[in-house]
């Protein structure tokens, strides 16, 4: 019995097979942003790992573990010297006056401090080279079984005392609904530039939750990204569904020294708490999508989000 089957029994709703329609008339395997009715927990219809051990740096055991859990942590992926260089680059970006009014810079809703800088691989030549680094690019291609392009890139700043977290969500739910990404054939790489402790807002993931697509309620407002990048309220699961996933999957946390990297599936349920400690937490975030999974029209929005959030230039990355 699958997770979705068990959850359906718990909720008294055994029908998890409904699939809606694509905007272009095809079949939508992952309908969401429902205007009415009861959200359901749908079985994932796509493989998680589409490459083999012969295709890249991950060995067979590592690929099997990623398939099972939906994420992989690699300590020391980049060196301490590299961490220092990227940390200095983040400081340079913060002080760059030309970015002060740039739409790609997202500030905290309450404090006005910088929360994220999007499209950072174009803003920063250093980060652009990192996205093509074989230590990262080769692993992304191996997991997805194809050439890849960058669907999104950003740096996240979570300062001490005032850093706000991210509520539980599946990235793929948003990328599907608002960017038109057809299938969950994408993987994210989060590279820690500060030490990640259990108490400074480290990312939490639910291992195995990537196998279940959680439908969400609420129609997508126009230009929803303007509000959601500061605080997402549409496209988040119900508390009951989060509770069911947590009970069945448990919760792990991405901790480790600066230079560690987390590769995680686009559909895994994840989130982070606020950082009220003195210790900041910052990372570089790269989203790789298969060139065989390029965006179409959004599945639950009137128009695609801007290019700097969800790329529609699908030129494959090269080393």
Buried (B, 14 or more C-beta within 10 A) or exposed (E): EBBBEBBBEEBEEEEBEEEBEBEEEEEBBBBBBBEEEEBBBBBBEBEBBBBEBEBBEBEEEBBEBBBBBBBBBBEEBBEEEBBEBBBEBBEEBBEBEEBEEBEBBBBBEEEEBBBBBBBBBBBBEBBBEBBEBEEBBBBBBBBBBBBBBBBBBBBBBBBBEBBBBBBBBBBBBBBBBBBBBBBBBBBBBBBBBBBBBEEBBBBBBBBBBBBBBBBBBBBBBEEBBEEBBBEBEBBBBBEEBBEBBBEBBEBBBBBBEBBBBBBBBBBBBBBBBBBEBEBBBBBBBBBBBBBBBBBBEBBBBEEBBBEBBBBBEBEEBEE
